[in-house]
Amino acid sequence: MQRFMITDASDVVRKVGKRILSELDFLVSEASNVSEALSRCGTEMPDYLIVDSGMEGALDLISTIRTMEGGKEVKIYYCVVEADLKKLMMGKRAGATDFLLKPFDRKILTAVFGNRAIAA
């Protein structure tokens, strides 16, 4: 089973994402801030990570994970509220693999991650 972490300050976003991704057969963990995410990644690096762009230290989290053991293989999705080119490029420079628009829902998460869970 592939590991997935949702890093977002919003309890609601994490809970909704966890429920949907768990139904897609991911083992999902949550982090409400950067330090919690780094601690969890230090214990067990996820295969996939969603990082909310509005969270304080989001870009530092991405770049730090890339330097950790196993961090180069993580697929990191930088979650933005709007397709702001400057913000997207900052995420990419920090090491994001791809982007997600927020708010996400079952349709979006299934379209992006559904086949990946099955392929594992």
Secondary structure, 3 states (H helix, E strand, C coil): CCEEEEECCCHHHHHHHHHHHHHCCCEEEEECCHHHHHHHHHHCCCCEEEEECCCCCHHHHHHHHHHCCCHHHCEEEEEECCCCHHHHHHHHHHCCCEEEECCCCHHHHHHHHHHHHHHC
